[in-house]
């Protein structure tokens, strides 16, 4: 009688199965695409983002405004590509937590029966998920590991 066993990779890395990788790809494309859709217009006309930061009373509002723009565009691109995904996920979480805390929290969780700041909450959740799972096999991160 023979039994077959599947050896685990010695590095402690876990292989991601195909359905999970497709799910992570979809999550990355939607979250990264959403960040890009918000960030690219701000990049081409930054005055609104900079004045919003100034209106919130954050320290160094010009720096904060440009960090918001760079985060939306840069992190969005990294997620779409699946490059540096775990780091990008953590940074998306931090950025969305700040956006929610500074922009949406003062009005409360519900405004007129609607969730306030749901995009920031959902993108933050996507960031946590990608930070914990990585990008999956269909990503630049996976290509870098294979190469």
Number of C-alpha atoms within 10 A of each C-alpha: 2 4 4 5 6 5 6 10 9 7 6 7 8 9 11 16 10 12 10 15 18 16 14 24 21 13 20 27 19 17 25 28 19 17 25 24 14 15 23 17 14 21 17 9 11 16 13 12 21 20 13 16 22 17 10 11 10 14 10 10 18 18 14 17 22 17 15 22 24 17 20 25 23 18 27 28 20 19 31 24 19 27 20 17 26 21 18 25 29 19 18 29 24 15 21 24 19 16 18 21 15 15 16 19 15 10 12 12 14 13 11 6 7 9 13 19 20 14 16 22 17 14 23 25 18 22 29 20 18 25 20 14 15 23 31 24 21 18 21 19 19 15 12 9 8 8 6
